[in-house]
Amino acid sequence: MHRPSSAEAEVADELAAVRPDLASRYAAELPGARAAVLTRLWRALVHESLPWIVRREGGAGLLLADGRRLEGPYADPYAVDGRVTAVRLGRVSYDDPARLLTDLAVPHGPAFAAELGHSVASLALSRANQAGAVQTPLTSWEWEQRVVDGHPFHPNCRSRPGFSVAEQLAYGPEHRPVVELALVTADDCAVRGEWPKWLWDGKRPLIPVHPWQSAHVLQLPGRGGLSAHPLMSLRSLALPDGGPHLKTALSARLTSSVRDISPYSIETAATVSAFMESMAARLDGQLHITRTLGAVTANSPDLAAVLREPPDQYADVVAGERVVPVGALAATGFHRSPSWLAQFTRLALTVGLRLLDLGVALEAHGQNLLVVLSADGDPLRLVYRDLADIRVSPARLARHGIPAPRLTGRIVTDDEPTLRRKLFGSLVAGALGATAGSEAALREALETAVQGVQGLPRTPDLLALLEQPLPTKALTLMRLSPETPGDQWTQLPNPLGEVKLEGS
């Protein structure tokens, strides 16, 4: 019989106090949640360049630096299900990712093992609270609240350290709550863009604050309130009745990053938004940008907010169109035939490669990228939101006679590996890989898209996508390397390794 981890037991105890009706369903969901997190962890162990793994043998065996051997099934780099139910370390079989990492005894392992335990427990809680009939989503925020399992490839897919069970139920989008935001005033605020009149207190802007942030970080009294629907990122929310979307600061580590809002993002928000709107206009209507309407900060990453357009406004409701976050396609069981997947892949690659050639690399993962679907479900156009982590190349812009925006800092780079990693890692290894759900399905979709479209840009970037290993963020390595700031990368086998362009 499996002995519950400390995180599993803690959640069970809290659940018995706040939602005893979920206790049995939570217990029933734990084995599947362990398998889901273990699948993501095993993928990372097989495909990431972890310093204590000295040799990989046939894809199913790993030789550790201390001489031990770790064995498991084939790790499909794009599988998003919980197909890995156990792996072996020496003679011991493990079905619990937290216990496996603890017994691996690697540097920084204990802290990450605790996060994995929380990820399992929170995932089981999320799955347990999905009982009952769910109507077909009508809005993009309803679609993304259907995403229960979180990040498709990160072992910390549902880790929410610092959140009690009551707070997870009250704020987690998969639990479908309405969140009441505090409205806080502060002296010496910086405002960029147009901060709406209804968010002012005289001459001082009102900053919407997430209740978790208000309680655990700021400990500030809020005045008034603002109801909103939480989105996939937890700290971003949709205002009611088709209103704008709001990104709040949330100084908690979810998956890999602390979700605050840097003063740099506020300072550049309006400039980046206007520039990206002009770039999208060059793509023949295939891409819409949710414009940043306004941004405000009290000179602190812990007290800031960004207001942007809702993506739903780019759908023709009369024609039956709808906007769906790409991350919700696989998670919600949306019907994706091979021909549909190829069509969507063609659209996404065309937009991503054209924009990259012009000088902008999108971070087009399944949370930032949305697709406009016809009434029949055909992919028509793309919508992109959250411009904080794009990359802009002045040299590429200049080659096309496009004036560079007045920007400095981390957004600006001419480094080609950096630009390609940003797009390929988020779009191909991330959004498209998760939507396909397997290496074979992704290969088929990419081959069809590359060979069958006359308008696909034949650029050096496309050749790099065809000929080089596919970059992806080394998410587990990053959590096990807290002394190394920023993104770290690994390479996946390229599903397009043997594809040749027609006419080349």
Helices and strands as residue ranges (DSSP letters): H 6-18, G 20-22, H 23-47, E 53-57, E 61-64, E 69-71, E 87-89, E 92-94, H 97-104, H 109-128, H 140-144, H 165-171, G 173-175, E 179-184, E 190-193, G 197-199, E 200-201, E 204-205, E 207-209, H 211-213, I 214-218, E 225-230, E 236-238, E 245-248, E 250-254, E 257-259, H 263-280, E 287-289, E 292-297, E 304-308, G 311-314, E 322-325, H 327-331, H 338-358, E 360-361, E 369-373, E 379-384, E 391-392, H 394-399, H 416-423, I 424-432, H 433-436, H 439-452, H 460-467, E 470-473, H 475-479, E 489-492
